[in-house]
């Protein structure tokens, strides 16, 4: 996410009491120390981003798209083999050997939410 979007979200959370809970003491400290934290994060990425355990950065300006992109990316890292079962042939249903008991003799859960 770019700095303008991050600032907009911080300001929105400060103004809106229903969103203020999203700001932790750590968020406030990281904001106060942003100039020190950012180069340290860049250095950490540079020395720990290896082929066996890469870092991935997510463009999160549009949260829904970011989530979908992350899901798609993670799924792309998993080898996929189509395990769809072969089509089946249903045997005929013999309804002559079973008679359902009358509804009034059964205990049904009340249908509060009809289809």
C-alpha positions as CSV (number, residue, x, y, z in Angstrom):
1,X,0.0,0.0,0.0
2,X,1.3,3.4,-0.7
3,X,2.1,6.0,1.9
4,X,-0.9,8.2,1.0
5,X,-3.4,5.3,1.4
6,X,-1.8,4.3,4.7
7,X,-2.0,7.8,6.0
8,X,-5.7,8.0,4.9
9,X,-6.4,4.8,6.9
10,X,-4.6,6.0,10.0
11,X,-6.5,9.3,9.9
12,X,-9.8,7.6,9.3
13,X,-9.2,5.3,12.3
14,X,-8.3,8.2,14.5
15,X,-11.5,10.0,13.7
16,X,-13.9,7.1,13.8
17,X,-14.5,5.6,17.2
18,X,-15.8,2.4,15.7
19,X,-12.4,1.9,13.9
20,X,-10.1,3.2,16.6
21,X,-9.8,-0.3,18.1
22,X,-7.8,-1.2,15.0
23,X,-4.9,1.0,16.2
24,X,-2.7,-0.8,18.7
25,X,0.1,0.8,20.8
26,X,2.5,-1.0,18.4
27,X,0.9,0.8,15.4
28,X,1.4,4.1,17.0
29,X,5.1,3.3,17.9
30,X,5.7,2.0,14.3
31,X,4.3,5.2,12.9
32,X,6.5,7.3,15.2
33,X,9.6,5.2,14.2
34,X,8.7,4.8,10.5
35,X,11.9,6.4,9.3
36,X,14.0,3.9,11.3
37,X,11.8,0.9,10.7
38,X,11.5,1.2,6.9
39,X,15.3,0.9,6.1
40,X,15.6,-1.9,8.7
41,X,12.8,-3.8,6.9
42,X,14.5,-3.3,3.6
43,X,17.8,-4.6,5.0
44,X,16.0,-7.6,6.5
45,X,14.3,-8.4,3.2
46,X,17.7,-8.1,1.4
47,X,19.5,-10.6,3.6
48,X,16.7,-13.0,4.3
49,X,14.9,-13.2,0.9
50,X,16.3,-16.6,-0.4
51,X,15.1,-19.0,-3.1
52,X,14.0,-21.5,-0.5
53,X,12.0,-19.0,1.6
54,X,11.2,-15.9,-0.5
55,X,9.5,-12.8,0.8
56,X,6.5,-11.6,-1.2
57,X,5.2,-8.1,-1.0
58,X,1.4,-7.5,-1.5
59,X,0.1,-4.4,-3.2
60,X,-2.8,-3.8,-0.8
61,X,-4.3,-0.4,-1.9
62,X,-7.4,-2.3,-2.9
63,X,-7.9,-4.9,-0.1
64,X,-10.3,-7.2,-1.9
65,X,-8.0,-7.5,-4.9
66,X,-5.0,-7.9,-2.6
67,X,-6.7,-10.8,-0.8
68,X,-7.7,-12.5,-4.0
69,X,-4.1,-12.0,-5.4
70,X,-2.6,-13.6,-2.3
71,X,-4.9,-16.6,-2.4
72,X,-4.2,-17.1,-6.1
73,X,-0.5,-16.8,-5.6
74,X,-0.4,-19.2,-2.7
75,X,-2.5,-21.7,-4.6
76,X,-0.1,-21.4,-7.6
77,X,2.7,-22.5,-5.4
78,X,1.0,-25.9,-4.6
79,X,1.4,-28.6,-7.2
80,X,-2.0,-29.4,-8.6
81,X,-3.3,-32.7,-9.9
82,X,-6.8,-33.0,-11.0
83,X,-8.5,-35.6,-8.8
84,X,-12.0,-35.4,-10.2
85,X,-13.5,-38.9,-10.0
86,X,-14.6,-40.6,-13.2
87,X,-18.3,-40.3,-14.0
88,X,-20.5,-42.8,-12.2
89,X,-23.5,-44.7,-13.4
90,X,-26.3,-44.5,-10.8
91,X,-28.2,-47.7,-10.2
92,X,-31.9,-47.6,-10.6
93,X,-33.8,-46.5,-7.4
94,X,-36.3,-49.1,-6.3
95,X,-39.1,-47.2,-4.5
96,X,-41.3,-50.2,-4.2
97,X,-39.5,-51.7,-1.2
98,X,-39.8,-48.7,1.2
99,X,-42.7,-46.6,2.4
100,X,-41.9,-43.4,4.2
101,X,-43.7,-42.9,7.5
102,X,-46.4,-40.1,7.5
103,X,-45.0,-36.7,8.1
104,X,-47.4,-36.1,11.1
105,X,-45.6,-39.0,12.9
106,X,-42.2,-37.4,12.6
107,X,-40.6,-34.7,14.6
108,X,-39.5,-31.8,12.4
109,X,-37.4,-28.8,13.3
110,X,-39.6,-25.7,12.9
111,X,-39.0,-24.0,9.5
112,X,-38.4,-20.4,10.5
113,X,-36.4,-19.6,7.3
114,X,-38.4,-20.9,4.4
115,X,-36.6,-21.4,1.0
